[in-house]
Amino acid sequence: MINRNFYLQLILRIVVITLTAMVLAFTFLKGNYILSFFLLILIILQAVILIKFLNHTNRKIAYFFDAIRNEDFTLHFPEKDLIKSFKNLNHSLNRVNGLIQEVYLLKQAQEQYYQEILKQAAIGILTFNDKGHIIFSNPTAEKLLNYKPLNHIKQLAQVDKKLYTLFKNLKPFDQKLFQLTNEREKNQLTIKCTGINIDKQSLLLVVIQDIHKELDQKETDSWVRLIRVLTHEIMNTITPMTSISESILKYYKTESGLISVDDFAEKHIENTAKGLEVIREQGIDLMSFVQSYRTLLNVPEPSKELVSAKKLFKKVKVLMGRGEVNGSLEIDLEVYPDNLELFIDEKQITQVLINLGKNALQSLDKQEEGIIKFVAGINGLGKKYIKVSDNGSGITAELIDEIFVPFFTTKNNGTGIGLSLSKQIVQLHGGILKVHSIPNQNTSFILIFQ
C-alpha cells in the first residue's frame, strides 16, 4: 500500500521541479541564457527521474504478470526497499505469486489425477477437432481401435477404411455400432460422441466401448433363464407321468416277477385305464408345449406395407372382443398426427397388439374405472411408435426382467410365449419392445419402429 513516505517523496520531487522552473524563468528574463540552458536540462532530468519513479510500480506489476503468463513462479521481489510502500508492494506480489503457484500445482495434481483415471478407464475415450487431429486418447481407445499412438483419425484407415469413414462423418450426439475384426478377435464396438468447447475450440468427445462381452453375458443369462423355464415346464409334465407309470407297473409286476392274469383285480384295471388317460393328457400337453416352441422359432419375415394407424387400432379394438370388456372399462385410441401411417406387417403387428391388449384386460379384471390406451405417434427422435398402456395391477420389479423369457408365465392357463413372440415380431420389424410399469398405477408397452 502506498503510504505517507511515498507521498512525501512525490511532493518533494514536484516542489523541486517547480522551484527549478521558477529559477529558470527568472534567469531567462534576466538574460542569463547559459544558466537558463543548464536549468532546462536539470528540469528535464528531474522530469525523467519522476516518470521512472512513478513507472517503477507499473513495470514491476507488468513483469509480475508476464512471469505468471509464462508459468514462471521462481520470481521473487526484494522486500528491503528504501521506500516502505515498495516494500509492502513487493511483499504483496510475492504473496500473490505464492498463492497462484499453489493453485497451479493443485491444478496440475488434479489434471494428473484425472488423466490417470482416464488411462485406467475400461472404456475408450478420445477427442479430436474439426481437422481430425486427435487431442487426447486413452490406452483403452488405442487398444479397442487397434492402433497406437493415435494422432489423427486418418490413421484409422490403416485399421479399417469403414472405421475411418465412420469417424470422419461423426456428428454430436451420434450413436453407432461397428464390428472391428482383426487377426486376433472380433470386437463389437458402440461409439457415442458429444460436442464440447475448450479454449474456444470445438471438439468431438468420443466414447468407445466393446459390448461383445456384455452381449455374451446377456446371451448366457437368456439361455439360463430359458433352460430354467423349459426344465420347470417339462418336469411338471413328466413327473406325474413317471409317478403314475410306477403305480400302474406295481399292479402287474412284483419283485418275484409278473403277476398272473388270475390275480388281476377289477379296480386295478380301472386305475390302469385312468392312469393311462392322465399320461395321455400329459403327453398332449407336452406336445402342445413343443408346438409352442416351434411356433416361436418359425416366425416368418414380415411382409411390410404402409398401414393407417387409426385403421389398425379400430381393427384391434374389434378383435379384442367387446364381450370381454366390463361396462366400466374404457378403451381409448389416440393417433398423432391423425393421418399417421406405419410401415409394418399388418397381421403380425395386429397379433402383437391383441396380445398386449388382452394382457391389459386381464390386469384390469374386476377393477372399476379401468382404462386401456392405444397411442400411436412420432417421438422426439423422429421414430414412429405405438404405446399400449393400462392402469391395472401392473408388473412387479422382480418379474419385469422375466416377462419376455419364452414360456415364463404367471397365469394358470398361460403358455408363456405371448410376450416373447411379440418381442420377436417387433425385432423382425427392426424395432424394439420396451416395458415400464408402476404397479396399480400405470403399465406401458412401447413398440418403437426404426
C-alpha positions as CSV (number, residue, x, y, z in Angstrom):
1,M,0.0,0.0,0.0
2,I,1.3,3.5,-0.9
3,N,2.0,5.2,2.5
4,R,2.9,8.7,3.6
5,N,6.6,8.3,2.8
6,F,5.7,7.8,-0.9
7,Y,3.5,10.9,-1.0
8,L,6.2,13.0,0.7
9,Q,8.8,11.9,-1.9
10,L,6.4,12.6,-4.7
11,I,5.5,16.0,-3.3
12,L,9.2,16.9,-2.7
13,R,10.1,16.0,-6.3
14,I,7.3,18.1,-7.7
15,V,8.3,21.0,-5.4
16,V,11.9,20.8,-6.6
17,I,10.8,20.7,-10.3
18,T,8.5,23.7,-9.6
19,L,11.3,25.8,-7.9
20,T,13.8,24.9,-10.7
21,A,11.2,26.1,-13.3
22,M,10.8,29.4,-11.4
23,V,14.5,29.9,-11.2
24,L,14.7,29.1,-14.9
25,A,12.1,31.7,-15.7
26,F,13.9,34.3,-13.6
27,T,17.3,33.8,-15.1
28,F,15.9,33.7,-18.6
29,L,14.2,37.1,-18.0
30,K,17.5,38.5,-16.7
31,G,19.2,37.4,-19.9
32,N,21.4,34.8,-18.3
33,Y,20.8,32.3,-21.2
34,I,23.7,29.9,-20.3
35,L,22.4,29.3,-16.8
36,S,18.9,29.0,-18.2
37,F,20.0,26.3,-20.5
38,F,21.6,24.3,-17.7
39,L,18.4,24.8,-15.6
40,L,16.3,23.5,-18.5
41,I,18.4,20.3,-18.8
42,L,18.1,19.9,-15.0
43,I,14.3,20.2,-15.2
44,I,14.2,17.6,-18.0
45,L,16.4,15.2,-15.9
46,Q,14.1,15.8,-12.9
47,A,11.0,15.0,-15.0
48,V,12.6,11.8,-16.3
49,I,13.5,10.7,-12.8
50,L,9.9,11.5,-11.6
51,I,8.5,9.4,-14.5
52,K,10.8,6.5,-13.7
53,F,9.8,6.8,-10.1
54,L,6.1,6.6,-11.0
55,N,6.6,3.8,-13.5
56,H,8.6,1.7,-11.1
57,T,5.4,0.1,-9.8
58,N,3.8,-0.4,-13.2
59,R,6.9,-2.0,-14.6
60,K,7.1,-4.3,-11.6
61,I,3.4,-5.4,-11.9
62,A,3.8,-5.9,-15.7
63,Y,6.9,-8.0,-15.1
64,F,5.0,-10.0,-12.5
65,F,2.1,-10.7,-14.9
66,D,4.5,-11.7,-17.7
67,A,6.1,-14.2,-15.4
68,I,2.7,-15.6,-14.4
69,R,1.7,-15.9,-18.0
70,N,4.9,-17.8,-18.7
71,E,4.3,-20.0,-15.6
72,D,7.5,-18.8,-14.1
73,F,6.9,-19.0,-10.3
74,T,10.6,-18.5,-9.4
75,L,10.1,-14.8,-9.4
76,H,10.9,-13.1,-6.1
77,F,10.8,-9.3,-5.4
78,P,13.2,-7.9,-2.8
79,E,11.5,-6.7,0.4
80,K,14.3,-4.4,1.6
81,D,13.5,-1.3,-0.5
82,L,14.3,2.1,0.9
83,I,10.7,3.2,0.3
84,K,8.3,1.4,2.6
85,S,5.5,1.5,0.0
86,F,7.6,-0.5,-2.4
87,K,8.5,-2.9,0.4
88,N,4.7,-3.5,1.0
89,L,4.1,-3.9,-2.7
90,N,6.9,-6.4,-3.1
91,H,5.6,-8.4,-0.1
92,S,2.1,-8.5,-1.6
93,L,3.3,-9.5,-5.1
94,N,5.4,-12.3,-3.5
95,R,2.4,-13.5,-1.5
96,V,0.1,-13.5,-4.6
97,N,2.8,-15.3,-6.5
98,G,2.9,-18.0,-3.8
99,L,-0.9,-18.4,-3.9
100,I,-1.0,-18.6,-7.7
101,Q,1.8,-21.2,-7.5
102,E,-0.2,-23.3,-5.0
103,V,-3.3,-23.1,-7.3
104,Y,-1.2,-24.1,-10.3
105,L,0.3,-27.0,-8.5
106,L,-3.1,-28.2,-7.3
107,K,-4.5,-27.9,-10.8
108,Q,-1.6,-29.9,-12.2
109,A,-2.2,-32.6,-9.5
110,Q,-5.9,-32.7,-10.4
111,E,-5.1,-32.9,-14.1
112,Q,-2.7,-35.8,-13.4
113,Y,-5.3,-37.5,-11.3
114,Y,-8.0,-37.2,-14.0
115,Q,-5.5,-38.3,-16.6
116,E,-4.7,-41.4,-14.6
117,I,-8.5,-42.1,-14.2
118,L,-9.0,-41.8,-18.0
119,K,-6.0,-44.1,-18.6
120,Q,-7.4,-46.8,-16.2
121,A,-10.9,-46.5,-17.6
122,A,-12.4,-49.6,-19.1
123,I,-13.9,-47.6,-21.9
124,G,-12.1,-45.8,-24.7
125,I,-12.1,-42.0,-24.7
126,L,-10.7,-39.7,-27.3
127,T,-11.2,-36.1,-28.5
128,F,-10.5,-34.7,-31.9
129,N,-11.0,-31.3,-33.6
130,D,-12.8,-30.5,-36.9
131,K,-9.5,-31.1,-38.8
132,G,-9.3,-34.6,-37.5
133,H,-6.3,-34.1,-35.1
134,I,-6.7,-36.2,-32.0
135,I,-6.1,-34.1,-29.0
136,F,-6.4,-36.9,-26.4
137,S,-6.8,-40.7,-26.5
138,N,-6.5,-43.1,-23.6
139,P,-4.8,-46.5,-23.8
140,T,-8.2,-48.3,-23.9
141,A,-9.3,-46.4,-27.0
142,E,-6.0,-47.2,-28.7
143,K,-6.4,-50.9,-27.8
144,L,-10.0,-51.1,-29.0
145,L,-9.2,-49.3,-32.3
146,N,-6.1,-51.4,-32.7
147,Y,-3.7,-48.5,-33.4
148,K,-1.1,-46.8,-31.3
149,P,-0.3,-43.9,-30.9
150,L,-3.4,-42.1,-32.3
151,N,-2.6,-38.6,-33.6
152,H,-5.1,-38.2,-36.4
153,I,-8.3,-40.0,-37.4
154,K,-6.8,-40.8,-40.8
155,Q,-4.7,-43.4,-39.1
156,L,-7.9,-45.4,-38.6
157,A,-8.0,-46.0,-42.4
158,Q,-5.0,-48.3,-41.9
159,V,-7.1,-50.4,-39.5
160,D,-10.4,-50.3,-41.4
161,K,-11.4,-47.8,-44.1
162,K,-15.1,-48.1,-43.0
163,L,-14.0,-47.2,-39.4
164,Y,-12.2,-44.1,-40.7
165,T,-15.3,-43.1,-42.7
166,L,-17.5,-43.6,-39.6
167,F,-15.2,-41.3,-37.5
168,K,-15.0,-38.7,-40.4
169,N,-18.8,-38.4,-40.6
170,L,-19.4,-38.4,-36.8
171,K,-21.7,-35.6,-35.6
172,P,-22.5,-34.6,-32.0
173,F,-24.9,-37.0,-30.2
174,D,-24.4,-39.7,-32.9
175,Q,-24.5,-43.3,-31.6
176,K,-23.0,-46.0,-33.9
177,L,-22.3,-49.7,-33.8
178,F,-19.3,-51.1,-35.5
179,Q,-17.8,-54.6,-35.7
180,L,-14.0,-54.4,-35.8
181,T,-12.2,-57.5,-37.0
182,N,-8.5,-58.1,-36.6
183,E,-6.3,-61.2,-36.8
184,R,-7.0,-62.0,-33.1
185,E,-10.6,-61.3,-32.4
186,K,-13.8,-59.5,-33.3
187,N,-14.9,-56.5,-31.3
188,Q,-18.5,-55.2,-31.3
189,L,-17.9,-51.5,-30.6
190,T,-20.5,-49.0,-29.6
191,I,-19.4,-45.4,-30.4
192,K,-21.1,-42.4,-28.8
193,C,-20.0,-38.8,-29.2
194,T,-20.8,-35.4,-28.0
195,G,-19.6,-31.9,-28.8
196,I,-17.5,-29.8,-26.3
197,N,-15.8,-26.4,-26.4
198,I,-12.4,-25.9,-24.8
199,D,-10.4,-22.7,-25.2
200,K,-12.9,-21.5,-28.0
201,Q,-12.1,-24.7,-29.9
202,S,-14.9,-27.1,-30.9
203,L,-14.0,-30.7,-30.2
204,L,-15.8,-34.1,-30.5
205,L,-15.6,-36.2,-27.4
206,V,-16.0,-39.9,-28.4
207,V,-16.6,-42.8,-26.0
208,I,-15.9,-46.3,-27.3
209,Q,-16.9,-49.5,-25.6
210,D,-16.6,-53.1,-26.5
211,I,-20.1,-54.6,-25.9
212,H,-19.1,-58.1,-27.1
213,K,-18.6,-59.3,-23.5
214,E,-21.9,-57.7,-22.4
215,L,-23.7,-59.3,-25.3
216,D,-22.2,-62.7,-24.4
217,Q,-23.3,-62.3,-20.8
218,K,-26.8,-61.3,-21.8
219,E,-27.0,-64.3,-24.2
220,T,-25.8,-66.6,-21.4
221,D,-28.3,-65.1,-19.0
222,S,-31.1,-65.6,-21.5
223,W,-30.1,-69.2,-22.1
224,V,-30.0,-69.8,-18.3
225,R,-33.5,-68.3,-17.9
226,L,-34.9,-70.2,-20.9
227,I,-33.4,-73.5,-19.7
228,R,-34.8,-72.9,-16.2
229,V,-38.3,-72.3,-17.6
230,L,-38.1,-75.3,-20.0
231,T,-36.8,-77.6,-17.3
232,H,-39.7,-76.4,-15.0
233,E,-42.4,-77.0,-17.6
234,I,-41.0,-80.4,-18.8
235,M,-40.5,-81.6,-15.2
236,N,-44.1,-80.5,-14.3
237,T,-45.3,-82.7,-17.2
238,I,-43.1,-85.7,-16.9
239,T,-43.1,-86.1,-13.1
240,P,-46.8,-87.2,-12.8
241,M,-46.4,-89.4,-15.8
242,T,-43.4,-91.2,-14.1
243,S,-45.3,-91.4,-10.8
244,I,-48.4,-92.9,-12.4
245,S,-46.4,-95.3,-14.6
246,E,-44.7,-96.6,-11.4
247,S,-48.0,-97.1,-9.7
248,I,-49.5,-99.0,-12.7
249,L,-46.4,-101.1,-13.0
250,K,-46.9,-102.3,-9.4
251,Y,-50.3,-103.8,-10.5
252,Y,-48.6,-106.1,-13.0
253,K,-45.1,-106.7,-11.6
254,T,-43.6,-107.6,-8.2
255,E,-40.1,-108.4,-7.0
256,S,-40.8,-112.1,-7.8
257,G,-41.9,-111.3,-11.4
258,L,-45.1,-110.6,-13.4
259,I,-48.5,-111.2,-11.8
260,S,-50.7,-113.9,-13.3
261,V,-53.9,-113.0,-15.1
262,D,-56.0,-114.7,-12.3
263,D,-54.6,-112.2,-9.7
264,F,-55.8,-109.1,-11.5
265,A,-58.4,-107.1,-9.6
266,E,-61.1,-105.1,-11.4
267,K,-60.1,-101.9,-9.6
268,H,-56.5,-102.4,-10.9
269,I,-57.8,-102.4,-14.4
270,E,-59.9,-99.3,-13.8
271,N,-56.9,-97.5,-12.1
272,T,-54.7,-98.5,-15.1
273,A,-57.2,-97.0,-17.5
274,K,-57.4,-93.8,-15.5
275,G,-53.6,-93.6,-15.2
276,L,-53.2,-94.1,-19.0
277,E,-55.7,-91.4,-19.5
278,V,-53.7,-89.0,-17.4
279,I,-50.5,-90.0,-19.1
280,R,-52.2,-89.3,-22.5
281,E,-53.3,-85.9,-21.3
282,Q,-49.9,-85.0,-20.0
283,G,-48.4,-86.2,-23.3
284,I,-50.8,-84.0,-25.3
285,D,-49.8,-81.0,-23.0
286,L,-46.2,-81.8,-23.7
287,M,-46.8,-81.9,-27.4
288,S,-48.6,-78.6,-27.2
289,F,-45.7,-77.1,-25.4
290,V,-43.3,-78.3,-28.0
291,Q,-45.6,-77.0,-30.7
292,S,-45.5,-73.6,-29.0
293,Y,-41.7,-73.7,-29.1
294,R,-41.8,-74.5,-32.8
295,T,-44.1,-71.5,-33.3
296,L,-41.7,-69.3,-31.6
297,L,-38.8,-70.5,-33.8
298,N,-40.7,-70.2,-37.1
299,V,-41.9,-66.6,-37.2
300,P,-41.9,-65.6,-40.9
301,E,-40.2,-62.5,-42.1
302,P,-42.7,-59.6,-42.1
303,S,-44.3,-58.5,-45.3
304,K,-44.4,-54.8,-44.8
305,E,-46.7,-52.2,-46.3
306,L,-48.0,-48.8,-45.3
307,V,-50.9,-49.1,-42.9
308,S,-53.1,-46.4,-41.4
309,A,-52.5,-46.3,-37.6
310,K,-56.1,-45.3,-37.0
311,K,-57.5,-48.2,-39.1
312,L,-55.1,-50.6,-37.3
313,F,-56.3,-49.5,-33.9
314,K,-60.0,-49.9,-34.8
315,K,-59.4,-53.4,-36.1
316,V,-57.6,-54.4,-32.9
317,K,-60.4,-53.0,-30.8
318,V,-62.9,-55.1,-32.6
319,L,-60.8,-58.3,-32.5
320,M,-60.2,-57.9,-28.7
321,G,-63.9,-58.7,-28.2
322,R,-66.2,-56.2,-26.6
323,G,-67.9,-59.1,-24.7
324,E,-64.8,-59.5,-22.6
325,V,-64.8,-55.8,-21.5
326,N,-66.8,-54.8,-18.5
327,G,-69.1,-51.8,-18.6
328,S,-66.8,-49.5,-16.6
329,L,-63.7,-50.1,-18.7
330,E,-62.7,-47.7,-21.5
331,I,-60.5,-48.3,-24.5
332,D,-59.1,-45.1,-25.9
333,L,-57.5,-44.8,-29.3
334,E,-55.2,-41.8,-30.0
335,V,-53.2,-41.1,-33.2
336,Y,-50.8,-38.2,-33.7
337,P,-50.9,-36.9,-36.4
338,D,-54.3,-38.0,-37.5
339,N,-53.1,-39.4,-40.8
340,L,-50.1,-41.4,-39.4
341,E,-49.1,-44.4,-41.4
342,L,-46.9,-47.3,-40.2
343,F,-44.6,-49.4,-42.5
344,I,-45.5,-52.8,-40.9
345,D,-46.8,-56.4,-41.5
346,E,-50.4,-55.7,-40.5
347,K,-51.2,-59.3,-39.5
348,Q,-48.2,-59.6,-37.3
349,I,-48.5,-56.2,-35.5
350,T,-52.2,-56.9,-35.1
351,Q,-51.3,-60.1,-33.3
352,V,-48.9,-58.2,-31.1
353,L,-51.4,-55.5,-30.2
354,I,-54.2,-58.0,-29.5
355,N,-51.9,-59.9,-27.2
356,L,-50.9,-56.8,-25.3
357,G,-54.5,-55.6,-25.2
358,K,-55.7,-58.9,-23.7
359,N,-52.9,-58.8,-21.1
360,A,-54.1,-55.4,-20.2
361,L,-57.7,-56.7,-19.9
362,Q,-56.6,-59.4,-17.6
363,S,-54.7,-57.0,-15.3
364,L,-57.9,-54.9,-15.1
365,D,-60.1,-57.9,-14.1
366,K,-62.9,-56.7,-11.8
367,Q,-61.3,-53.3,-11.5
368,E,-63.6,-50.2,-11.6
369,E,-62.7,-47.3,-13.8
370,G,-60.2,-49.2,-15.8
371,I,-58.7,-47.7,-18.9
372,I,-56.7,-49.1,-21.8
373,K,-55.0,-46.7,-24.2
374,F,-53.6,-47.3,-27.6
375,V,-51.4,-44.4,-28.7
376,A,-49.5,-44.0,-32.0
377,G,-47.2,-41.1,-32.8
378,I,-43.7,-39.9,-33.6
379,N,-41.2,-39.4,-30.7
380,G,-38.6,-36.7,-30.3
381,L,-36.1,-38.7,-32.3
382,G,-38.4,-38.8,-35.3
383,K,-39.2,-42.5,-34.8
384,K,-42.8,-43.9,-35.0
385,Y,-44.1,-45.7,-32.0
386,I,-47.2,-47.5,-30.6
387,K,-47.9,-47.5,-26.9
388,V,-50.3,-49.8,-25.1
389,S,-51.0,-48.7,-21.5
390,D,-53.4,-49.5,-18.7
391,N,-53.9,-48.6,-15.0
392,G,-54.2,-52.2,-13.8
393,S,-52.3,-54.3,-11.3
394,G,-49.0,-54.0,-13.3
395,I,-45.8,-55.9,-13.1
396,T,-43.6,-56.1,-10.1
397,A,-39.9,-55.3,-10.2
398,E,-39.0,-58.9,-9.5
399,L,-40.9,-60.1,-12.6
400,I,-40.2,-57.3,-15.1
401,D,-36.9,-58.9,-16.3
402,E,-38.6,-62.3,-16.8
403,I,-41.7,-61.5,-18.7
404,F,-40.1,-61.7,-22.1
405,V,-38.4,-65.1,-21.4
406,P,-40.1,-67.8,-23.5
407,F,-42.6,-70.0,-21.6
408,F,-42.4,-67.9,-18.5
409,T,-46.0,-67.1,-17.2
410,T,-47.8,-66.2,-14.0
411,K,-51.2,-67.3,-15.4
412,N,-52.7,-70.6,-14.6
413,N,-53.7,-71.2,-18.2
414,G,-51.0,-69.2,-20.0
415,T,-48.5,-70.6,-22.4
416,G,-45.8,-68.1,-21.7
417,I,-45.0,-67.3,-25.4
418,G,-47.2,-64.3,-26.0
419,L,-44.8,-61.6,-24.9
420,S,-41.7,-63.3,-26.2
421,L,-43.4,-63.9,-29.6
422,S,-44.5,-60.2,-29.6
423,K,-40.9,-59.1,-28.9
424,Q,-39.5,-61.3,-31.7
425,I,-42.1,-59.9,-34.2
426,V,-41.2,-56.3,-33.3
427,Q,-37.4,-57.1,-33.6
428,L,-38.1,-58.6,-37.1
429,H,-39.6,-55.2,-38.0
430,G,-36.3,-53.6,-37.0
431,G,-37.8,-52.2,-33.8
432,I,-37.7,-52.7,-30.1
433,L,-40.4,-53.5,-27.5
434,K,-40.0,-51.9,-24.1
435,V,-42.0,-52.1,-20.9
436,H,-42.4,-49.7,-18.0
437,S,-44.6,-50.5,-15.0
438,I,-45.7,-48.9,-11.7
439,P,-47.9,-51.5,-10.0
440,N,-51.5,-50.4,-9.6
441,Q,-50.8,-47.1,-11.4
442,N,-49.6,-47.5,-14.9
443,T,-48.1,-50.1,-17.2
444,S,-47.0,-49.3,-20.7
445,F,-45.6,-51.5,-23.5
446,I,-44.0,-49.4,-26.2
447,L,-43.2,-50.5,-29.8
448,I,-40.6,-48.3,-31.4
449,F,-40.0,-48.7,-35.1
450,Q,-36.8,-47.8,-36.8
